[in-house]
Amino acid sequence: MPSSRDTDFSPVEIALRDGRRVILRNVMAQDREKMRSALQALSAESRYSRFMAALREPTPQMLERATRPDPQRELQLVAVAGEGDEQRIVGGARYGAGAQSKECEFAVTVVDDWQGQGLARELLKALMGAARARGFERMEGFILASNARMLALANRLGFLPAESPEGPSVQRVVCDLTRLG
């Protein structure tokens, strides 16, 4: 079973391709409204790619789960831009796992205005490293077959295609975290 160490992900500042800077850090309970704003800022296409449903508004339960992950089985990272009251969430990555499992499932979302700048890559790399450090051995994701950019990113980071129980419209990708350098 993966360790439930109290070691949080250490915040890190990164520069994106266009020069904008963000801080990658753990989500906090007080990020609830920032999370709501970030999800509302997604285009309908981006929301569908992330949730695989025509979601218009995040439910209170979704926001609760997103801002209060179970430290034993989940990790939610956010990318934050701006300072003080102007701070906003522009991307996020999470993994979740069943109890006693050495496998976890990931999801990544980047607000449309921040896509194409390397943020999804940085979020997923950080998530993979954190999962490995916590004892997870495999990570999988379910990506819409039409989401070529995310499928290509997963491939570049070492994920391999696997049989998907969702059918041909959803690709399943799997990475052996024990092989990470």
C-alpha positions in Angstrom: 0.0 0.0 0.0 1.3 3.5 -0.8 2.6 5.5 2.1 0.5 8.3 3.5 3.5 10.4 4.4 2.7 13.9 5.6 5.2 15.3 3.1 3.2 17.6 0.9 4.2 18.5 -2.6 6.7 21.4 -2.2 5.5 24.5 -4.1 7.6 25.2 -7.2 7.6 28.2 -9.6 7.8 27.4 -13.3 8.1 29.6 -16.4 5.9 28.7 -19.3 6.8 28.9 -23.0 5.4 32.4 -23.3 7.2 33.6 -20.2 4.3 33.7 -17.9 5.0 32.2 -14.4 2.9 30.0 -12.2 3.3 28.3 -8.9 2.5 24.6 -8.7 1.3 23.6 -5.2 -1.1 21.5 -3.3 -4.7 22.6 -3.4 -6.0 24.1 -0.1 -9.6 24.1 1.3 -9.7 27.9 0.9 -9.2 27.4 -2.9 -12.9 26.5 -3.3 -14.0 29.7 -5.1 -10.8 29.9 -7.2 -11.5 26.3 -8.3 -15.0 27.2 -9.2 -13.8 30.1 -11.2 -11.2 28.0 -13.0 -13.8 25.4 -14.0 -16.2 28.1 -15.1 -13.4 29.6 -17.2 -13.0 26.4 -19.2 -14.6 26.3 -22.7 -17.4 23.8 -23.2 -14.9 21.7 -25.2 -12.3 21.7 -22.4 -14.9 20.9 -19.7 -16.1 18.0 -21.9 -12.5 16.7 -22.4 -11.9 16.8 -18.7 -15.2 15.4 -17.3 -16.4 13.5 -20.4 -19.8 15.1 -19.9 -21.5 18.3 -20.7 -20.9 19.9 -17.3 -22.0 23.5 -17.0 -21.4 24.2 -13.3 -19.3 22.2 -10.8 -21.5 20.7 -8.0 -20.7 21.5 -4.4 -19.6 17.9 -4.0 -17.1 18.2 -6.9 -15.7 21.4 -5.3 -15.5 19.7 -1.9 -13.7 16.7 -3.3 -11.3 18.9 -5.4 -10.3 21.1 -2.5 -10.2 18.5 0.2 -8.5 15.4 -1.3 -8.1 12.3 0.9 -4.4 12.4 1.7 -4.3 8.6 1.9 -5.5 8.1 -1.6 -5.6 11.4 -3.5 -3.4 14.4 -4.5 -4.7 17.6 -6.1 -2.1 20.0 -7.5 -3.0 23.4 -8.8 -1.2 25.9 -10.9 -1.7 29.4 -9.5 -1.0 32.7 -11.4 -1.0 36.2 -9.9 -0.5 37.6 -6.5 -2.6 38.3 -3.5 -6.3 39.0 -4.3 -5.5 38.6 -8.0 -4.3 35.0 -7.5 -6.2 32.5 -9.6 -6.0 28.8 -10.5 -5.2 28.3 -14.2 -4.6 24.5 -14.1 -4.8 21.4 -12.0 -3.8 17.8 -11.9 -5.0 15.1 -9.6 -4.7 11.4 -8.9 -7.0 9.1 -7.0 -6.6 5.5 -5.9 -8.6 2.8 -4.2 -7.8 1.8 -0.7 -4.7 -0.4 -0.5 -4.0 0.1 -4.2 -0.6 0.6 -5.8 -2.3 2.0 -8.9 -3.8 5.5 -9.3 -5.7 7.3 -12.0 -4.8 10.8 -13.1 -6.6 13.8 -14.6 -5.2 17.1 -15.9 -7.0 20.3 -16.7 -5.6 23.6 -18.0 -7.7 26.8 -18.5 -8.0 27.5 -22.2 -6.0 30.8 -22.2 -3.1 28.8 -20.6 -3.1 25.8 -22.9 -0.2 25.1 -25.3 2.4 26.6 -23.0 3.7 23.4 -21.4 1.6 23.7 -18.2 -0.1 20.3 -18.6 3.3 18.7 -19.0 4.6 20.3 -15.9 1.5 19.4 -13.9 1.5 15.8 -15.1 5.3 15.4 -14.4 4.9 16.7 -10.9 1.9 14.5 -10.3 3.8 11.4 -11.5 6.8 12.2 -9.3 4.6 12.7 -6.3 2.7 9.5 -6.9 5.9 7.5 -7.2 7.3 9.1 -4.1 4.2 8.0 -2.2 4.7 4.4 -3.3 2.3 4.1 -6.3 3.7 1.8 -9.0 1.3 2.5 -11.9 -0.7 5.5 -13.1 -3.4 5.3 -15.6 -5.6 7.9 -17.4 -8.7 7.9 -19.6 -8.4 10.4 -22.4 -11.0 11.1 -25.1 -9.7 9.7 -28.4 -10.3 13.1 -30.0 -7.9 14.8 -27.5 -4.8 14.3 -29.6 -2.7 16.9 -27.7 -3.2 15.1 -24.3 -2.7 11.7 -25.9 0.6 12.9 -27.4 1.7 14.4 -24.0 0.9 11.1 -22.2 3.0 9.3 -24.8 6.0 11.7 -24.4 5.9 11.1 -20.6 6.0 7.3 -21.0 2.4 6.3 -20.9 1.5 3.4 -23.2 -1.9 2.7 -24.7 -3.9 -0.1 -23.0 -7.3 -1.7 -23.6 -10.1 0.7 -22.6 -13.3 -0.6 -21.0 -14.9 2.7 -22.2 -14.8 1.7 -25.9 -13.0 3.3 -28.9 -14.0 6.9 -28.0 -11.9 6.9 -24.8 -8.3 5.8 -24.8 -6.7 4.3 -21.6 -3.0 5.1 -21.1 -0.8 3.4 -18.4 2.6 4.3 -17.0 4.9 2.1 -14.9 6.0 4.7 -12.3 8.8 2.3 -11.0 10.7 3.0 -14.3 10.8 6.7 -13.8 14.3 8.1 -13.5 
